[in-house]
Amino acid sequence: MSMSCAPDELTPAVALFRSLADPARLAIVLRLAEGEARVVDLTRMLGLAQSTVSKHLACLRGCRLVDHRIEGRQSYYSLTRPELIDLLRGAEVLLAETGDAVALCPVYGEPARVTQP
């Protein structure tokens, strides 16, 4: 694999990973990997407001990761790029191999929990 390290050439990759960095958007992507879903389906699954889910879908559509089709008064959302699932599977392997290292990262991981004696 050949990737450039020039900052300008990394911008699209940074945008891709930022689009997946939000837990709700990542959950939407994982749900759509199973098949089409309507906003109402995603709203119930996530427990979020319809407007919030719609904004997340708009973000994913803007990145061309998700698209929709209209049937009657319903919009059905689906993934546009099956390669995205391969990327997420690769991430799962990487996370399994690094153990807690990513989760404990002081910059991007979960905040350290203070335990009471």
C-alpha positions as a LaTeX table, in Angstrom:
\begin{tabular}{lrrr}
\hline
Residue & $x$ (\AA) & $y$ (\AA) & $z$ (\AA) \\
\hline
Met1 & 0.00 & 0.00 & 0.00 \\
Ser2 & 1.36 & 3.40 & $-0.92$ \\
Met3 & 0.05 & 6.46 & 0.88 \\
Ser4 & 1.43 & 9.95 & 0.77 \\
Cys5 & 2.19 & 11.75 & 4.01 \\
Ala6 & 1.72 & 15.19 & 2.50 \\
Pro7 & $-0.84$ & 16.99 & 4.71 \\
Asp8 & $-2.89$ & 18.24 & 1.75 \\
Glu9 & $-3.18$ & 14.73 & 0.36 \\
Leu10 & $-4.34$ & 13.37 & 3.72 \\
Thr11 & $-7.31$ & 15.74 & 4.00 \\
Pro12 & $-9.85$ & 13.33 & 2.43 \\
Ala13 & $-8.75$ & 10.50 & 4.76 \\
Val14 & $-9.01$ & 12.80 & 7.76 \\
Ala15 & $-12.54$ & 13.79 & 6.69 \\
Leu16 & $-13.52$ & 10.13 & 6.27 \\
Phe17 & $-12.34$ & 9.19 & 9.73 \\
Arg18 & $-13.96$ & 12.29 & 11.27 \\
Ser19 & $-17.26$ & 11.30 & 9.66 \\
Leu20 & $-17.01$ & 7.96 & 11.46 \\
Ala21 & $-15.73$ & 9.40 & 14.76 \\
Asp22 & $-19.16$ & 10.22 & 16.16 \\
Pro23 & $-20.71$ & 7.27 & 18.04 \\
Ala24 & $-24.16$ & 7.89 & 16.54 \\
Arg25 & $-22.84$ & 8.04 & 12.97 \\
Leu26 & $-20.80$ & 4.91 & 13.51 \\
Ala27 & $-23.87$ & 3.15 & 14.93 \\
Ile28 & $-25.87$ & 4.25 & 11.87 \\
Val29 & $-23.21$ & 2.87 & 9.53 \\
Leu30 & $-23.13$ & $-0.44$ & 11.41 \\
Arg31 & $-26.93$ & $-0.68$ & 11.29 \\
Leu32 & $-26.99$ & 0.10 & 7.57 \\
Ala33 & $-24.43$ & $-2.64$ & 7.01 \\
Glu34 & $-27.29$ & $-5.01$ & 7.87 \\
Gly35 & $-29.58$ & $-3.46$ & 5.24 \\
Glu36 & $-31.76$ & $-0.46$ & 4.53 \\
Ala37 & $-33.35$ & 1.56 & 7.33 \\
Arg38 & $-35.69$ & 4.49 & 7.65 \\
Val39 & $-35.05$ & 7.49 & 9.88 \\
Val40 & $-37.75$ & 6.25 & 12.26 \\
Asp41 & $-35.92$ & 2.89 & 12.55 \\
Leu42 & $-32.64$ & 4.63 & 13.32 \\
Thr43 & $-34.31$ & 7.02 & 15.75 \\
Arg44 & $-35.76$ & 4.12 & 17.74 \\
Met45 & $-32.46$ & 2.23 & 17.69 \\
Leu46 & $-30.36$ & 5.21 & 18.81 \\
Gly47 & $-32.87$ & 6.86 & 21.13 \\
Leu48 & $-32.15$ & 10.21 & 19.47 \\
Ala49 & $-34.41$ & 12.91 & 18.09 \\
Gln50 & $-35.42$ & 12.63 & 14.45 \\
Ser51 & $-33.68$ & 15.90 & 13.65 \\
Thr52 & $-30.42$ & 14.63 & 15.17 \\
Val53 & $-30.53$ & 11.39 & 13.18 \\
Ser54 & $-31.34$ & 13.34 & 10.02 \\
Lys55 & $-28.29$ & 15.58 & 10.59 \\
His56 & $-26.06$ & 12.53 & 11.03 \\
Leu57 & $-27.47$ & 11.01 & 7.84 \\
Ala58 & $-26.87$ & 14.29 & 6.01 \\
Cys59 & $-23.24$ & 14.19 & 7.13 \\
Leu60 & $-22.84$ & 10.61 & 5.91 \\
Arg61 & $-24.60$ & 11.47 & 2.63 \\
Gly62 & $-22.28$ & 14.45 & 2.19 \\
Cys63 & $-19.35$ & 12.04 & 2.45 \\
Arg64 & $-21.09$ & 9.77 & $-0.07$ \\
Leu65 & $-21.07$ & 6.90 & 2.39 \\
Val66 & $-24.87$ & 6.71 & 2.59 \\
Asp67 & $-27.65$ & 7.36 & 0.11 \\
His68 & $-31.40$ & 6.98 & 0.11 \\
Arg69 & $-34.27$ & 5.96 & $-2.07$ \\
Ile70 & $-37.82$ & 7.20 & $-1.76$ \\
Glu71 & $-40.78$ & 4.86 & $-1.68$ \\
Gly72 & $-44.07$ & 6.63 & $-1.18$ \\
Arg73 & $-43.59$ & 8.95 & 1.78 \\
Gln74 & $-40.69$ & 6.94 & 3.22 \\
Ser75 & $-36.95$ & 7.32 & 2.62 \\
Tyr76 & $-34.84$ & 4.20 & 2.92 \\
Tyr77 & $-31.16$ & 4.74 & 3.70 \\
Ser78 & $-28.37$ & 2.37 & 2.72 \\
Leu79 & $-24.60$ & 2.25 & 2.49 \\
Thr80 & $-23.15$ & 3.26 & $-0.86$ \\
Arg81 & $-19.72$ & 1.73 & $-0.37$ \\
Pro82 & $-19.42$ & $-1.88$ & 0.81 \\
Glu83 & $-15.69$ & $-1.23$ & 1.23 \\
Leu84 & $-16.61$ & 0.71 & 4.34 \\
Ile85 & $-17.51$ & $-2.54$ & 6.07 \\
Asp86 & $-14.09$ & $-3.96$ & 5.15 \\
Leu87 & $-12.50$ & $-0.87$ & 6.71 \\
Leu88 & $-14.50$ & $-1.34$ & 9.91 \\
Arg89 & $-13.63$ & $-5.04$ & 10.04 \\
Gly90 & $-9.96$ & $-4.06$ & 9.70 \\
Ala91 & $-10.43$ & $-1.60$ & 12.54 \\
Glu92 & $-11.92$ & $-4.36$ & 14.71 \\
Val93 & $-8.84$ & $-6.52$ & 14.06 \\
Leu94 & $-6.54$ & $-3.60$ & 14.88 \\
Leu95 & $-8.44$ & $-2.84$ & 18.08 \\
Ala96 & $-8.30$ & $-6.50$ & 19.12 \\
Glu97 & $-4.54$ & $-6.53$ & 18.54 \\
Thr98 & $-3.85$ & $-3.29$ & 20.42 \\
Gly99 & $-6.02$ & $-4.25$ & 23.36 \\
Asp100 & $-6.78$ & $-1.26$ & 25.56 \\
Ala101 & $-4.06$ & 0.94 & 24.07 \\
Val102 & $-6.44$ & 2.95 & 21.88 \\
Ala103 & $-9.17$ & 3.15 & 24.52 \\
Leu104 & $-6.64$ & 4.40 & 27.07 \\
Cys105 & $-4.97$ & 6.91 & 24.74 \\
Pro106 & $-4.72$ & 10.20 & 26.68 \\
Val107 & $-5.77$ & 12.23 & 23.63 \\
Tyr108 & $-8.48$ & 10.14 & 21.93 \\
Gly109 & $-9.43$ & 7.46 & 24.44 \\
Glu110 & $-11.94$ & 7.48 & 27.22 \\
Pro111 & $-11.16$ & 9.79 & 30.12 \\
Ala112 & $-9.40$ & 7.97 & 32.93 \\
Arg113 & $-11.75$ & 6.95 & 35.70 \\
Val114 & $-10.73$ & 7.84 & 39.19 \\
Thr115 & $-11.39$ & 5.04 & 41.63 \\
Gln116 & $-12.16$ & 5.83 & 45.23 \\
Pro117 & $-10.07$ & 3.97 & 47.84 \\
\hline
\end{tabular}
